[in-house]
Structures are given as C-alpha cells and as structure tokens.
C-alpha cells in the first residue's frame, strides 16, 4: 500500500470522507425528527422541523470541523 508523505493511506482518506458524510447526514436526520416531534407537541410542525434541520446541520458541520482539525493535527505530529 502506498503511503503519502504525511503518513496517510488511501483507505484512511476514504474512511475519513465516509465518516464526514455520515456524521453530517445523521445529525441532519436527528434534527429533522427531533424538530418534527417537538413540533407535534407544540403545534407548529413546519417551524420546529425547519429549526431542527438547521440545528442538526450546524451541529454536523461543527463536528466535521472538529474531526478535520483532529486528523490534521495527527498527521502533522
């Protein structure tokens, strides 16, 4: 297996890309279903669902940023 100069392999890169996509998708779906559930309890389903999706996307993006920073620190050190 060929490794790059920073110690990564193609399999590690493929795993990272898969993890990033899954993280963002799962956070968005959890936000959607949580917003829908809260909206049914409160009585404002569309607004709560949209807020849940937005919150899920924001949490997913922040998780992706943290994960990328961790991977970059590991490859430099």
C-alpha positions, -999 to +999 in steps of 0.1 A: +000+000+000+013+034-009+015+060+018+018+097+014+045+118+030+022+127+059+016+090+068-019+086+054-031+058+032-059+059+006-080+037+029-077+062+057-087+090+034-117+070+022-127+062+057-125+099+067-146+110+038-172+084+046-173+094+083-177+131+074-207+124+052-223+100+077-218+125+105-235+153+086-263+131+074-270+116+108-270+150+126-294+164+100-318+135+103-318+136+141-325+173+139-354+167+114-370+140+135-365+159+168-379+191+153-409+172+139-415+155+173-413+188+192-435+205+166-462+179+171-461+186+209-461+224+205-484+226+175-460+243+150-447+214+130-432+232+099-413+258+120-399+234+145-390+209+118-371+236+099-354+248+131-345+211+139-329+206+105-310+239+107-297+230+142-288+195+130-268+208+101-250+233+123-241+206+148-230+183+119-208+210+104-192+218+137-185+180+142-169+178+108-147+208+115-135+193+148-128+160+131-108+175+103-088+196+128-080+164+148-070+145+117-047+173+105-031+176+139-025+138+140-009+139+105+014+168+114+026+154+147 
